[in-house]
């Protein structure tokens, strides 16, 4: 998925998140960090039907190896209102990351949020 932001990794989540899907997303994030020194993330969440334990393990290994200091902005697009509250909480926990939730109807605003650095 391409959102027209050079430093962005964009992907859509729907259903159960597998280890393979997590590895693909983390690999793309690592490549952007190696190329640009930082990365922006655009996530579209249709639904989450669970997460494989191996996917969680891979995410934590990535965070320990690469860290989160190179992640600058995260735009999460979802119609799940409860997820917006989680995004706000994560934004408070990870103060160095500019994180914001958007409704499905506001995809363009989410992309603009990533562009306006």
N, C-alpha and C positions, 0 to 999 in steps of 0.2 A: 504494500500500500504506500503510495507517495502522496504527500500533502504539500509539496512544493517548498519545503523548508530544508535547506541543505544540511543542517546539523541535526535534523530530526529523524528519529526512528518511529515509524507509525505502524500500528498493528491493531487488529480487531480480535476481541475475545468473545467466544460464544460456546456454551456447553462446558464440558469438563476440560480443564487445563492439563495437558499431558507434559511429561518430561521433555519430549521432542519439541513441542511448541515453545516451552520455556527456554530450551537451549537455543532455538532459532532467534528468539527475541533478544536474549542475553548476548549472543554472538554478534548480532547487528549493532547492539549498543556498544559493545567493546570496540568494534571496527570504527564507529563514529568517533569514539573517544581517542583512539589511536590516530585518526586522521585530523581531527579538529581540536583535540584537547578537552572538549566538552560535548555534551549531547543534550538534546531536547527530546521529550517523549510525548507522542500522541497516542493515546489508547482509546479505542472505541469498545465499550463493553455492552454487548447485547444481552448476555446472561452469563452467569457463572454457575455451572452445575457441579462444582467441586473441583478439587485440585489433587492431582496425584502427589503422593508424598515425595517421590523422586524429583518432581518439579520444584517443590519447596526446598529440598536439599540443594538443588542446582542454584536456585536463587540466592540462598544464603552463602554458598561457596563463592558465587560471583561477587556478592557484597563484601566478603572478606578479602578476596583477591584484588578486585578492581576498586571497590569502595563506592561511595555515593557522592564523593566530593566533586566529581566531574559532571554530575547531572544537574543542569541549571534550571530547566523548566519542565513541568509535566502538565499536559492538558488531558483530562479524562472526560470523554463524551459518553453519556449514558442516560437512559430514560428512568433509571432506578434512583429515585429521590434519596433513599437511605444511603446510597453510595456517596452522594455529595457531602453528607455529614462526615463520613469516614475520610474523604479527601480533605475536608477542612481540618480534621484532627491530625492527619498525617502532615499537613502543611505546617501545623504548629509544632509538631515533633521534629520535623526536618526543616529547620528555619532557613538553611542555605539554599533550599530548593523552592522555587516559585511554583506552586502547585495550585491548580484551579479546576473545578468541575463545571461541565457545560451540559445542557440538555441536548438531545439528539437534533432538535431543531436549530441549534446554534453551532453547528460544525464549523461554519465560516469564522465565527468569533473565536473558536478554539484555535484555529490555524493562525488567525491574526495575533492572538495572545502569544503564540510561539515566535512569530515574526518580529514582534515589537520588543526588541531587546534594548 
